[in-house]
Amino acid sequence: MSEQSNDKKKVEEIHRLFVGIEQDSSDGKYDQMFLQELIMQIGALANSSDPILQKLSKYKDSLTPTMTLRHLSTIAVPFERYLKKGMADDEFLVTNTDRDHLVTARVPLVFVIDNMRSAFNVGSIFRTADTLGAQKIWLTGYTPTPHQPQVERAALGAAFVVAWEQKSFVECVNQLIKEGYQIIALETSPKAVDISVDFNFDKPTAFLIGNERFGLDKDQLEIATEVRRIPTFGIKNSLNAGVAAAIAGYEWRKQFNEQQVKV
C-alpha cells in the first residue's frame, strides 16, 4: 500500500471517530476512550511526510473533555476537507467546494487588532485572513482571543488554522518593524491615503485596526508607515471594523497578485 493511500485510510478512521463521538454525545458528554483514541490518532499524523497532515496533527491540542459539540464539529472541518467531504452542523454547511487552505502558500500580510470589543468582528477578521492567505493575526489590548466561543463561531474554523499571538501593542509593533514590516493603519483621518492607491510591496505588510468606536490613537497613527482610508459615500463616515479589514485586505491582495503577474 502506498504512503498516500495509508495516510488517507488514517484520516478516514479519524473522520469515523469524529462522527461516532458526535453521534454519541447528544447529552453533552463524550466517551473518554474514543476521545483519547481520536487525540492519539490525530497526533500520530505528525509522523506523516505530507506537510498538510503534519499541520493537521496540531489539532489534537484543541480537543478537550469540556469542549462544546460545536467546538468538536469545527475541528472536524479540515479533516472533512482533506477527504473532500461536505459537513453540516446546526448552523452552517461547509460544502466540498471549499479548498483546503493548507495547500495555498501564505502571503506577506498580517493583521494587528488593537482593543477591539466585538468577538464577532475578531472572528470575522480571522475568516477574512484565512481567505486572503494572510500569515498571522496579532491580538493586542483587550481584543478577545479565539478561546472565546463567539470568536470561534464567527471564524467558522479559521481561528484553528490562522496563526495568532496575543501581545502588548508596543511589543507587537516593535517586533514587526524589526522584522521589516510596513505598518499600515486603517483610519478615517483626512490625511489618510485612499485604499486604492498602489501599495509598496518591497516589505511585508501589517494592517493595524483599532477599536470600533474610537479607532486608533494619535501615537499609534504616528508609528504607522502610512495611514489608509476607505472612502464612504453615505451618511456614515466609516465602516464596521471587520468589513473595513476585509475591503483593505482584498485591495492589498488584488494589487499583490497583479504585481506577481508583472514580475
Residue frames relative to the residue before (quaternion, step in Angstrom):
aa qw qx qy qz dx dy dz
M 1.0000 0.0000 0.0000 0.0000 0.00 0.00 0.00
S 0.4524 -0.6952 0.4857 0.2759 3.59 -0.87 0.94
E 0.6285 -0.5427 0.3936 0.3943 3.55 -1.23 0.49
Q 0.6287 0.5460 -0.3392 0.4377 3.59 1.02 -0.76
S 0.6593 0.4968 -0.3021 0.4768 3.58 0.98 -0.87
N 0.6421 0.5281 -0.3149 0.4579 3.55 1.02 -0.84
D 0.6380 0.5240 -0.3178 0.4664 3.58 1.02 -0.84
K 0.6493 0.5210 -0.3210 0.4516 3.56 0.96 -0.88
K 0.6421 0.5226 -0.3234 0.4583 3.59 0.98 -0.82
K 0.6276 0.5370 -0.3318 0.4557 3.58 1.06 -0.77
V 0.6804 0.4732 -0.2889 0.4792 3.58 0.94 -0.90
E 0.6091 0.5437 -0.3503 0.4589 3.59 1.07 -0.68
E 0.6486 0.5008 -0.3144 0.4792 3.59 1.02 -0.78
I 0.6192 0.5287 -0.3324 0.4760 3.58 1.06 -0.77
H 0.6472 0.5183 -0.3140 0.4625 3.56 0.98 -0.86
R 0.6420 0.5190 -0.3258 0.4608 3.61 0.97 -0.80
L 0.6350 0.5196 -0.3253 0.4701 3.57 1.07 -0.74
F 0.6139 0.5387 -0.3409 0.4655 3.59 1.00 -0.81
V 0.6823 0.4915 -0.2885 0.4580 3.58 0.83 -1.03
G 0.6691 0.5130 -0.2995 0.4466 3.57 0.90 -0.92
I 0.6655 0.4943 -0.2983 0.4730 3.57 0.91 -0.91
E 0.6514 0.5182 -0.3174 0.4543 3.57 0.96 -0.86
Q 0.6817 0.4962 -0.2909 0.4523 3.60 0.92 -0.87
D 0.7350 0.4246 -0.2242 0.4788 3.58 1.08 -0.73
S 0.6675 0.5266 -0.2924 0.4378 3.59 1.25 0.03
S 0.2311 0.8073 -0.5151 0.1719 3.57 1.10 0.63
D 0.6722 0.4768 -0.3021 0.4791 3.58 1.18 -0.45
G 0.5910 -0.6124 0.3530 0.3887 3.58 1.27 0.19
K 0.6610 0.4550 -0.3132 0.5079 3.57 1.29 0.10
Y 0.3068 -0.7684 0.5391 0.1573 3.56 -1.12 0.69
D 0.4901 -0.6065 0.5320 0.3302 3.53 -1.20 0.61
Q 0.3737 -0.7822 0.4529 0.2082 3.57 -0.30 1.25
M 0.6135 0.5527 -0.3545 0.4387 3.59 1.07 -0.66
F 0.6870 0.4647 -0.2770 0.4852 3.57 0.93 -0.95
L 0.6286 0.5393 -0.3368 0.4480 3.58 1.03 -0.78
Q 0.6647 0.4891 -0.3018 0.4773 3.60 0.94 -0.84
E 0.6202 0.5321 -0.3360 0.4684 3.57 1.10 -0.70
L 0.6362 0.5249 -0.3172 0.4681 3.57 1.03 -0.83
I 0.6576 0.5107 -0.3051 0.4623 3.58 0.89 -0.95
M 0.6615 0.5147 -0.3045 0.4526 3.58 0.95 -0.89
Q 0.6930 0.4790 -0.2871 0.4559 3.59 0.89 -0.93
I 0.6326 0.5057 -0.3400 0.4780 3.60 1.03 -0.68
G 0.6476 0.5248 -0.3167 0.4526 3.59 0.97 -0.84
A 0.6355 0.5561 -0.3247 0.4260 3.59 1.08 -0.74
L 0.5400 0.6305 -0.3999 0.3886 3.60 1.22 -0.36
A 0.5154 0.6469 -0.4127 0.3816 3.58 1.25 -0.32
N 0.6579 0.5186 -0.3038 0.4538 3.61 1.20 -0.48
S 0.5058 0.6530 -0.4202 0.3759 3.59 1.28 -0.09
S 0.4627 -0.6623 0.5092 0.2966 3.57 -1.18 0.52
D 0.5480 0.6013 -0.3886 0.4327 3.57 1.32 -0.19
P 0.4066 -0.7400 0.4753 0.2472 3.66 -0.53 1.11
I 0.5965 0.5585 -0.3716 0.4407 3.61 1.11 -0.57
L 0.6877 0.4695 -0.2828 0.4762 3.58 0.89 -0.93
Q 0.5862 0.5647 -0.3691 0.4485 3.59 1.11 -0.62
K 0.6755 0.4732 -0.2862 0.4877 3.58 1.00 -0.82
L 0.6350 0.5305 -0.3323 0.4526 3.57 1.02 -0.75
S 0.5745 0.6139 -0.3777 0.3879 3.60 1.12 -0.58
K 0.6090 0.5864 -0.3472 0.4057 3.59 1.15 -0.57
Y 0.5369 0.6406 -0.3993 0.3767 3.58 1.23 -0.31
K 0.4900 0.6629 -0.4415 0.3545 3.60 1.18 -0.29
D 0.6490 0.5417 -0.3169 0.4301 3.58 1.09 -0.69
S 0.6614 0.5109 -0.3031 0.4579 3.60 1.26 -0.34
L 0.6096 0.5464 -0.3490 0.4561 3.58 1.29 -0.10
T 0.0799 0.8028 -0.5817 0.1040 3.58 -0.60 1.15
P 0.6211 -0.5700 0.3867 0.3739 3.61 -1.14 0.50
T 0.7280 0.4317 -0.2361 0.4774 3.60 1.16 -0.54
M 0.4209 0.7170 -0.4691 0.2979 3.62 1.23 0.08
T 0.5175 -0.6219 0.4890 0.3260 3.54 -1.24 0.49
L 0.6373 -0.5173 0.3999 0.4079 3.55 -1.27 0.32
R 0.6152 0.5382 -0.3424 0.4634 3.58 1.09 -0.69
H 0.6158 0.5428 -0.3357 0.4620 3.57 1.04 -0.80
L 0.6472 0.5156 -0.3108 0.4678 3.59 0.93 -0.89
S 0.6779 0.5002 -0.2905 0.4537 3.57 0.89 -0.96
T 0.6342 0.5383 -0.3246 0.4502 3.57 1.05 -0.76
I 0.6587 0.5058 -0.3092 0.4633 3.57 0.97 -0.86
A 0.6286 0.5624 -0.3326 0.4219 3.59 1.12 -0.64
V 0.5227 0.6937 -0.3985 0.2946 3.59 1.16 -0.60
P 0.6927 0.4683 -0.3238 0.4427 3.70 0.69 -0.87
F 0.6337 0.5169 -0.3324 0.4699 3.60 1.11 -0.61
E 0.6049 0.5341 -0.3361 0.4857 3.55 1.13 -0.71
R 0.6689 0.5036 -0.3015 0.4562 3.55 0.93 -0.89
Y 0.6122 0.5523 -0.3502 0.4444 3.57 1.02 -0.76
L 0.7255 0.3982 -0.2211 0.5160 3.56 1.08 -0.77
K 0.4219 -0.7300 0.4355 0.3153 3.57 1.36 0.10
K 0.3892 0.7030 -0.4928 0.3338 3.57 0.97 0.92
G 0.3859 -0.6512 0.5773 0.3062 3.57 -1.34 0.08
M 0.1194 -0.8042 0.5797 0.0551 3.58 -1.10 0.51
A 0.0854 -0.7943 0.6004 0.0363 3.56 -0.93 0.87
D 0.0245 -0.7523 0.6541 0.0750 3.55 -1.13 0.60
D 0.7762 -0.4060 0.2142 0.4322 3.58 -1.19 -0.14
E 0.7717 0.3466 -0.2090 0.4906 3.62 1.18 -0.19
F 0.8337 0.0506 -0.0090 0.5499 3.60 1.00 -0.59
L 0.3304 -0.7257 0.5742 0.1860 3.51 -1.34 0.35
V 0.1532 -0.7459 0.6404 0.1003 3.54 -0.93 0.91
T 0.1961 -0.8252 0.5213 0.0942 3.58 -0.38 1.19
N 0.6239 -0.5671 0.3851 0.3753 3.55 -1.26 0.28
T 0.5115 0.6113 -0.4444 0.4089 3.59 1.24 0.24
D 0.5117 0.6185 -0.4304 0.4128 3.60 1.24 -0.21
R 0.3201 -0.7410 0.5593 0.1888 3.55 -1.00 0.83
D 0.4814 -0.6250 0.5147 0.3356 3.53 -1.15 0.55
H 0.3667 -0.7786 0.4706 0.1946 3.57 -0.29 1.30
L 0.5711 0.6245 -0.3870 0.3661 3.57 1.16 -0.50
V 0.6078 0.5547 -0.3527 0.4456 3.57 1.23 -0.38
T 0.6729 0.5239 -0.2841 0.4382 3.58 1.15 -0.65
A 0.4624 -0.6834 0.4910 0.2793 3.56 -0.89 0.96
R 0.4282 -0.6939 0.5200 0.2544 3.56 -1.01 0.83
V 0.3349 -0.7389 0.5544 0.1858 3.56 -1.15 0.66
P 0.6031 -0.6037 0.3843 0.3524 3.64 -1.18 0.48
L 0.4388 0.6694 -0.4615 0.3827 3.54 0.61 1.22
V 0.0315 0.7786 -0.6262 0.0258 3.59 -0.98 0.88
F 0.2830 -0.7277 0.5943 0.1925 3.56 -1.30 0.32
V 0.1542 -0.7441 0.6435 0.0919 3.55 -1.09 0.83
I 0.0841 -0.8075 0.5837 0.0085 3.60 -0.54 1.17
D 0.0639 -0.8387 0.5406 -0.0143 3.57 -0.44 1.21
N 0.8721 -0.0502 0.0087 0.4866 3.57 -0.93 1.02
M 0.2870 0.7463 -0.5427 0.2571 3.57 0.92 0.89
R 0.3648 -0.7678 0.4887 0.1964 3.59 -0.78 0.99
S 0.7288 0.4779 -0.2482 0.4230 3.57 0.89 -0.95
A 0.3768 -0.7139 0.5484 0.2182 3.56 -0.72 1.10
F 0.5956 0.5678 -0.3612 0.4386 3.59 1.10 -0.66
N 0.6627 0.5016 -0.3080 0.4630 3.59 0.91 -0.89
V 0.6421 0.5200 -0.3252 0.4600 3.57 0.97 -0.83
G 0.6635 0.4969 -0.3046 0.4692 3.58 0.92 -0.88
S 0.6256 0.5406 -0.3259 0.4584 3.55 1.06 -0.78
I 0.6584 0.4973 -0.3107 0.4719 3.59 0.99 -0.81
F 0.5953 0.5462 -0.3628 0.4645 3.59 1.08 -0.64
R 0.6656 0.4952 -0.3018 0.4697 3.56 0.91 -0.91
T 0.6404 0.5165 -0.3168 0.4720 3.58 1.00 -0.84
A 0.6515 0.5322 -0.3149 0.4395 3.58 0.90 -0.95
D 0.6478 0.5155 -0.3217 0.4594 3.57 1.00 -0.79
T 0.6869 0.4833 -0.2962 0.4548 3.59 0.86 -0.93
L 0.6631 0.4918 -0.3016 0.4770 3.59 1.15 -0.56
G 0.4208 -0.6900 0.4798 0.3415 3.58 1.19 -0.45
A 0.2770 0.7800 -0.5153 0.2222 3.58 1.16 0.56
Q 0.5431 -0.6691 0.4164 0.2897 3.55 -1.13 0.67
K 0.8289 -0.0811 0.1384 0.5359 3.57 0.83 -0.91
I 0.2076 -0.7294 0.6307 0.1643 3.53 -1.35 0.34
W 0.1937 -0.7587 0.6144 0.0968 3.55 -0.96 0.96
L 0.1620 -0.7856 0.5936 0.0651 3.57 -0.87 1.00
T 0.0013 0.8219 -0.5676 0.0483 3.58 -0.58 1.13
G 0.7601 0.3283 -0.2648 0.4942 3.56 -1.25 0.42
Y 0.7449 -0.3784 0.2800 0.4728 3.58 -0.99 -0.81
T 0.2494 0.7841 -0.5236 0.2207 3.59 1.19 0.47
P 0.4469 -0.6991 0.4808 0.2835 3.64 -0.78 0.93
T 0.3559 -0.7376 0.5420 0.1884 3.56 -1.14 0.70
P 0.6773 -0.4961 0.3504 0.4152 3.61 -1.25 0.20
H 0.5051 0.6334 -0.4355 0.3925 3.60 1.25 -0.09
Q 0.6310 0.5165 -0.3352 0.4720 3.58 1.23 -0.37
P 0.5439 -0.6723 0.3933 0.3121 3.63 -0.74 1.02
Q 0.6299 0.5491 -0.3503 0.4231 3.61 1.02 -0.74
V 0.6276 0.5160 -0.3338 0.4780 3.58 1.06 -0.73
E 0.6521 0.5386 -0.2996 0.4415 3.54 0.92 -0.97
R 0.6767 0.4978 -0.2986 0.4528 3.59 0.89 -0.93
A 0.6890 0.4783 -0.2874 0.4624 3.58 0.89 -0.92
A 0.6617 0.5223 -0.3060 0.4424 3.59 1.07 -0.67
L 0.2253 -0.8129 0.5063 0.1793 3.61 1.23 -0.40
G 0.7937 -0.3125 0.1490 0.5002 3.57 0.87 0.94
A 0.5529 0.6446 -0.3952 0.3502 3.60 1.16 -0.44
A 0.6059 0.5805 -0.3560 0.4112 3.59 1.12 -0.60
F 0.6404 0.5198 -0.3279 0.4606 3.58 1.23 -0.33
V 0.7772 0.3681 -0.1753 0.4793 3.58 1.14 -0.51
V 0.6377 0.4682 -0.3367 0.5107 3.61 1.21 -0.29
A 0.4462 -0.6946 0.4939 0.2731 3.58 -0.74 1.04
W 0.0525 0.7975 -0.5996 0.0425 3.58 -1.01 0.77
E 0.0743 -0.7851 0.6142 0.0285 3.53 -1.25 0.48
Q 0.2816 -0.7475 0.5805 0.1581 3.56 -1.09 0.78
K 0.1508 0.7878 -0.5719 0.1720 3.56 -0.71 1.11
S 0.5850 -0.5341 0.4399 0.4231 3.57 -1.22 0.20
F 0.6342 -0.5634 0.3647 0.3838 3.56 -1.12 0.64
V 0.6712 0.5095 -0.3057 0.4432 3.59 0.82 -0.97
E 0.6684 0.4965 -0.3032 0.4635 3.59 0.89 -0.93
C 0.6476 0.5367 -0.3117 0.4421 3.53 0.98 -0.87
V 0.7098 0.4552 -0.2667 0.4667 3.58 0.72 -1.07
N 0.6379 0.5252 -0.3336 0.4538 3.60 0.96 -0.80
Q 0.6511 0.5101 -0.3144 0.4658 3.57 1.01 -0.79
L 0.6621 0.5074 -0.3079 0.4576 3.58 0.95 -0.88
I 0.6406 0.5119 -0.3213 0.4737 3.58 0.99 -0.82
K 0.6408 0.5263 -0.3122 0.4636 3.57 1.00 -0.87
E 0.7024 0.4496 -0.2576 0.4880 3.57 1.09 -0.73
G 0.6090 -0.6216 0.3237 0.3714 3.57 1.29 0.19
Y 0.4234 0.7058 -0.4711 0.3173 3.60 1.17 0.41
Q 0.3144 -0.6600 0.6336 0.2531 3.53 -1.26 0.50
I 0.2807 -0.7737 0.5518 0.1342 3.57 -0.91 0.97
I 0.0616 -0.8059 0.5889 -0.0060 3.56 -0.57 1.17
A 0.2150 -0.7920 0.5638 0.0929 3.56 -0.51 1.23
L 0.2629 -0.7366 0.6011 0.1645 3.57 -1.02 0.83
E 0.2527 0.7631 -0.5490 0.2289 3.56 -0.46 1.19
T 0.4985 -0.6740 0.4684 0.2789 3.58 -1.24 0.47
S 0.2533 0.7966 -0.5103 0.2020 3.59 1.19 0.44
P 0.5126 -0.6583 0.4534 0.3134 3.62 -0.95 0.84
K 0.6690 0.4833 -0.3003 0.4782 3.60 1.21 -0.41
A 0.4711 0.6978 -0.4293 0.3269 3.57 1.28 -0.04
V 0.4617 -0.6600 0.5260 0.2729 3.54 -1.23 0.60
D 0.5443 -0.6209 0.4507 0.3392 3.58 -1.00 0.79
I 0.5663 -0.6418 0.4068 0.3194 3.58 -0.97 0.88
S 0.6614 0.5326 -0.3097 0.4278 3.60 1.13 -0.55
V 0.5043 0.6351 -0.4360 0.3902 3.61 1.24 -0.22
D 0.6151 -0.6019 0.3649 0.3552 3.58 -0.97 0.87
F 0.3657 -0.7173 0.5561 0.2061 3.54 -1.02 0.89
N 0.4182 -0.6422 0.5669 0.3023 3.54 -1.33 0.29
F 0.1472 -0.8256 0.5421 0.0533 3.58 -0.60 1.14
D 0.3536 0.7347 -0.5024 0.2878 3.60 1.18 0.50
K 0.7695 0.2221 -0.1200 0.5867 3.57 1.24 -0.50
P 0.5632 -0.5525 0.4649 0.4018 3.59 -1.20 0.34
T 0.3542 -0.7737 0.5049 0.1447 3.56 -1.14 0.68
A 0.0996 -0.7577 0.6424 0.0571 3.55 -1.12 0.80
F 0.2230 -0.7592 0.5988 0.1237 3.58 -0.75 1.07
L 0.2050 -0.7779 0.5883 0.0818 3.56 -0.82 1.06
I 0.0250 -0.8053 0.5900 -0.0527 3.57 -0.68 1.20
G 0.2370 -0.8283 0.4998 0.0886 3.57 -0.73 1.08
N 0.7961 -0.2921 0.2490 0.4679 3.52 -1.36 -0.34
E 0.5882 -0.6230 0.3905 0.3367 3.58 -0.99 0.88
R 0.7559 0.3888 -0.2094 0.4832 3.60 0.94 -0.84
F 0.8080 0.3123 -0.1354 0.4808 3.56 0.81 -1.03
G 0.3971 -0.7373 0.4711 0.2771 3.58 1.21 -0.23
L 0.7030 -0.4267 0.3485 0.4497 3.55 -1.12 -0.74
D 0.5041 -0.6492 0.4784 0.3090 3.57 -1.12 0.67
K 0.6806 -0.5044 0.3550 0.3954 3.54 -1.28 0.44
D 0.6808 0.4852 -0.3024 0.4579 3.59 0.91 -0.88
Q 0.6121 0.5360 -0.3518 0.4629 3.59 1.15 -0.53
L 0.6434 0.5117 -0.3168 0.4730 3.57 1.04 -0.76
E 0.6448 0.5312 -0.3206 0.4464 3.58 1.07 -0.72
I 0.6232 0.5349 -0.3351 0.4617 3.58 1.13 -0.59
A 0.6112 0.6110 -0.3438 0.3672 3.57 1.07 -0.80
T 0.5506 -0.5864 0.4879 0.3391 3.54 -1.21 0.65
E 0.7632 -0.1507 0.1082 0.6189 3.54 1.07 -0.81
V 0.3415 -0.7104 0.5766 0.2150 3.55 -1.31 0.38
R 0.1250 -0.7960 0.5910 0.0400 3.56 -0.87 0.99
R 0.1323 -0.7827 0.6029 0.0796 3.55 -1.16 0.63
I 0.3229 -0.7016 0.5980 0.2142 3.54 -1.25 0.53
P 0.3712 -0.7573 0.4832 0.2350 3.62 -0.42 1.14
T 0.1397 -0.7694 0.6185 0.0773 3.57 -1.13 0.73
F 0.2556 -0.8086 0.5219 0.0917 3.58 -1.12 0.62
G 0.6401 0.5008 -0.3359 0.4760 3.56 1.24 0.37
I 0.7815 -0.2963 0.2387 0.4945 3.55 -1.22 -0.50
K 0.6985 0.4509 -0.2614 0.4904 3.55 0.93 -0.91
N 0.3113 -0.7838 0.5119 0.1633 3.56 -0.91 0.92
S 0.7733 0.2455 -0.1699 0.5594 3.59 1.24 0.11
L 0.4340 -0.6927 0.5238 0.2397 3.53 -1.33 0.37
N 0.6389 -0.4534 0.4358 0.4430 3.54 -1.32 0.15
A 0.5856 -0.6296 0.3803 0.3407 3.59 -0.93 0.91
G 0.6643 0.5026 -0.3088 0.4590 3.58 0.96 -0.83
V 0.6440 0.5085 -0.3119 0.4790 3.58 1.04 -0.80
A 0.6396 0.5301 -0.3222 0.4539 3.59 0.97 -0.87
A 0.6397 0.5232 -0.3257 0.4593 3.58 0.96 -0.84
A 0.6575 0.5154 -0.3068 0.4561 3.57 0.99 -0.85
I 0.6671 0.4969 -0.3087 0.4613 3.60 0.87 -0.93
A 0.6766 0.4859 -0.2962 0.4673 3.58 0.86 -0.96
G 0.6674 0.5164 -0.3029 0.4428 3.56 0.91 -0.91
Y 0.6889 0.4709 -0.2908 0.4681 3.58 0.93 -0.83
E 0.6056 0.5240 -0.3623 0.4769 3.60 1.09 -0.59
W 0.6414 0.5121 -0.3222 0.4717 3.58 0.98 -0.85
R 0.6870 0.4882 -0.2933 0.4513 3.60 0.85 -0.95
K 0.6036 0.5518 -0.3522 0.4551 3.59 1.06 -0.71
Q 0.6905 0.4612 -0.2789 0.4825 3.57 0.86 -0.97
F 0.6127 0.5502 -0.3428 0.4522 3.58 1.03 -0.75
N 0.6701 0.4935 -0.2987 0.4670 3.60 0.89 -0.91
E 0.6398 0.5272 -0.3225 0.4569 3.57 1.00 -0.84
Q 0.6556 0.5115 -0.3135 0.4585 3.57 1.01 -0.81
Q 0.6194 0.5484 -0.3385 0.4483 3.59 1.05 -0.72
V 0.6334 0.5252 -0.3177 0.4712 3.56 1.10 -0.77
K 0.6481 0.5233 -0.3187 0.4523 3.60 0.99 -0.86
V 0.6612 0.5069 -0.2993 0.4652 3.56 1.04 -0.87
